[in-house]
Amino acid sequence: MKNFLILISLGIFLGSGNCTHFYGGSITWKAMDPNRINDVGALIQWRFFWRSTFSANHFCNDTKIVNGDLIGDSGFINCEVGCSPTTFRIDSKVTCSDYSLSDNWSGGQRSTQISFPNQTYIEGVFKGSAWLKLVTGGGSWELRFRMNLIQRADTRKINTPPTCLVKPITIMRAGCENTLKIFTTDPDGDTVRCRWSNSSLKECGSICSAVPGAVLDEEKCILKFSPNITGYYAVSIQVEDFAEKTSKLALSSIPVQFLIKSEKLSCIVNKLEFQDPTFKDDSCVFVKFNGTFHSKIIVLSTSRLVEISTLSPRGLIKSKIDNYNNDQNLWYVNLTWTVTDPDQIGVNLFCFEAINVFDEKSDQRCVSLVVDGKGPIFEQPFPTGLVDPIVPFFSVKSSNVPIIKSISPSSYIRIFDSKNAQIAQLESVSSNVQVTDSRTLTFRLHFNFTRGESYFILFDANVAQSNQSCPLESLPIDDKKFWVFTVKISTTISTSTISSTTTTLKTTSTNPTTFTLSTKKITSTIKAVSSTKTKNPSTTLKTSISSSKILTSKLNTKSESTNSEEKEDETALNEYNKKQTSSLIKFFQDFTEKALVGFLATIGGAVGLVSMLAVTTVGIGLVVRKLKKKPKILPNNKFNSGSNKKFFSKSNAKRPKFNRKDSDMSICEDVDSDVESVCNQSVQEENSFNNSELRGQNDFGPQKFERNTNRMDFRTNPENYDINRSNHFGYQSISVKPKNTGFVIKR
């Protein structure tokens, strides 16, 4: 019995070794809630490819795609490391999604959720032994993936590993240098690297190092290979993500395995070209959950196109190939995808390639279809309705995510007239296209629109992108009713007035004249005055303009516009007013505050200047008064000294009387007979004495003076006096000296 079981097992193994139907695949996973610490739910996803003609269970067609049939071997994906307390054993069959008639393969994708209560590190593996005949190696395969469920130190979330996609068979030309890019993406935006699978880590079965001479650029995930032998080569690569570019420790590791078919073909390649609006390579496209996504793949080929080979997410439907717009050189398929499975929320990879009847192929393009991602959704196009012939700018807002300019050329903003003729276009990378406030896409067109004509605006895909790790390109705007505007027949002149302001000006005036400007929105009255010379100008010019919102005056130069057009015009203007009022009022408030500060500063400066002028004037007056002060009149006498002086002022003594006959004293005399003004300061009375009766040096006292009018009156007897005139310190000095005397009279 034991020998019988051994023979049965050996027969199964040998039978499996002769089954050459496995064409490779990949396995990845993601945490359902990256913020959880324990009891983490993980979604494990896998994609496998098989030889279509091997059996009905491995064959895929359009009917099976629509029905969602399962295809593939009855194998299992098993847990091998960290499998306690929860382990898994997953059926490896996939939901049919793609096939290639030219390369004879069928494939699909599938996923399942598993909960891990207290596990932090897990390894899973898919093993088998049904590779087709290979140039090097062959037989068994082993795809190993690693899961790390510990929250990262940098993001405080569970890591999400990268995903990758490569078509199962890539044709390379023997003796030529061939290049293959392995398409990868990482939802966390981590650094992704590719490396050869390692047999010591049980990652590749019997196909480790099965591509001799091939070079792998680990940073760019680009494989270069120049095969010398025709046939099939199996490639096994591990795709890993790292927190930083310099990091050596991988956060996770996922496998990808595929075939290279070497053929003797010319190294000169005539490649088919994709046409817009086909997806750009390595782009991110937004897909709405619980919605239906539509797109097109368009190919330029002068020969009949036989196939557009795709690697699709589950449920994506591709139409039959047909000519595009009845052009015999353009071929296309429609893509339709209705997403209702929550497991497909996130990044879904999609690749495609075109092949014509002469086996000429295009380059493979791959994109990320992000379900329920935050791609730009445009709304609020401006302007719409009636517009002026010259539109200064156009704008449209992203309602859901910040946006950036597209970095991909060949995406255009297109303007059409009412006859559906394109009259202008603007490339999205142009300097006339800008993103403002991170949400608004604005652009300018140097184009004079025709009065009375209607226009609509359409966008190509990827005119803008979301500002995130996987920049989602904007979807095309293809609705002709989304952005429509009509150019006015009439001319509109707009003026704006803000807030309430009263300005007062003073000027010389007579006969005020009143001017009145009247519009629909405001009446302004200005009193103007003419100027004449008057001694006391005091007339006031006052201008008062009061408004709390934007006021627009319209002067119609033509009368062809109808009542309905006037209503639409008024609606458009009111809408514009509402948008501009807040910013203009804020400007006026700032202006008023600054003007008030400036006015107060001016008043303060004026007060300071007046104070300085007053102080200066007082100082000058004191100096002038000091200079004009008259010196005291002293007798030209040797006895004019000592302490026997007595001073009299107008306030405390009567003016002494001088006896001209009895006194030889100097007197205070005003040449202009203004005696009071000269002598009102002080009168000095000196000792009167008689030379003949001198009794001694100290034997004398004060005596009363009497004016001798006969002797001292120089007006009546000018011949008795010597008169000298001179200027001192800016004023005139007159000296009157009696002849043959020692007395001097000064003025």
Secondary structure, DSSP 8 states (H G I E B T S, - for coil): -HHHHHHHHHHHHHHHHT---EEEEEEEEEES-TT-SSSEEEEEEEEEEEEGGG-GGG---HHHHHHT-EES-S-EEEEEES-SS---EEE--EEEEEEETTTTEEEEEEEEEEEESS--EEEEEEEE--B---SS--S-EEEEEEEE-SB-TTTSSB----EEE--SEEEEETTS-EEEE-EEE-TT--EEEEEE--GGGT-STT-TT-STT-EEETTTTEEEE--SS-EEEEEEEEEEEESSTT--S-SEEEEEEEEEEEE---S----BEEETTS--TT-EEEE-TTSEEEEEEEEE-SS-EEEEEEE--TT-EE---EEETTEEEEEEEEEEEE---GGG-EEEEEEEEEEETT--BB--EEEEEEET-----EEEEES-EEE-SS---EEEEESSS-EEE---SS-EEEEEETTS-EEEEEETTSTTEEEETTTEEEE-------TT-EEEEEE-TTSEEESSSS-EE---B--TTTSEEEE-SS--------SEEEEEEEE--EEEEEEEEE-SS-EEEEEEEE----SS--EEEEEEEE-SS-------S-----HHHHHHHHHHHHHHHHHHHHHHHHHHHHHHHHHHHHHHHHHHHHHHHHHHHHHHHHHHHHHHHHHH-------S-TT--SS--EEE-TTTS-----BTTT--------TTS-HHHHHSS-EEE-----GGG---SS-------B--HHHH-TTT-GGGEEEEEEEETTEEEEEEEETTSS--EE-
